[in-house]
Amino acid sequence: MLVLQLVVVLILSTWATPFTITTQLEEVKHGEDCLDGPSASYEGTRSYTSTGLTCQRWDVMTPHKPSRVPEDGGHHNYCRKPDLDSAGLWCYTTNSSVRWQYCNVSKCQNDCLTGNSTLYRGKLSKTYSDKICQRWDVRIPHIPKLIPTDGGHHNYCRNPDNDPRGLWCYTTDPATRWGYCFLPKCN
């Protein structure tokens, strides 16, 4: 996987030493907030249950002591399927009255657009003019004014403002702030 790394050194006049911000601008292959295959292989960043409760970190013992931990070690609070007998993705919750709940993560739409583009959760990451999309949670080279409802921990085309013209993204090109993405409608 080709990873572009952009390093910006900011020197502030009020600070004695410079500091470095390192940001990876890459085509994200994990961290999607949709299912692209069996739920046991989900590596997304959904951190709340189907009823909106916040997930507890898997490696934290309060308010609930986990009896199961995902294979990745659980140094996060993302929905996972650490047991083969469960019906889907789930997590322990931070609510002391509710030990665990299922997470509602939809299937990725990769090939075509169904319905309203605001619901798209696929992996398209280039604009119509072939510019690579910038991660939504990154502020370089452009500071996003909008973030999609899935949290934006990726660089996929989305429509967070319900633009009638469809999917778009901020780009990694400093000269092009944003661009529309083309995805054909499903039949």
Secondary structure as UniProt FT lines:
FT   STRAND          3..10
FT   TURN            13..14
FT   STRAND          19..26
FT   HELIX           39..41
FT   TURN            50..51
FT   STRAND          54..55
FT   TURN            58..59
FT   TURN            71..72
FT   TURN            84..85
FT   STRAND          90..93
FT   TURN            96..97
FT   STRAND          100..102
FT   HELIX           117..119
FT   TURN            128..129
FT   STRAND          132..133
FT   TURN            136..137
FT   TURN            149..150
FT   TURN            160..161
FT   TURN            164..165
FT   STRAND          168..171
FT   TURN            174..175
FT   STRAND          178..180
//
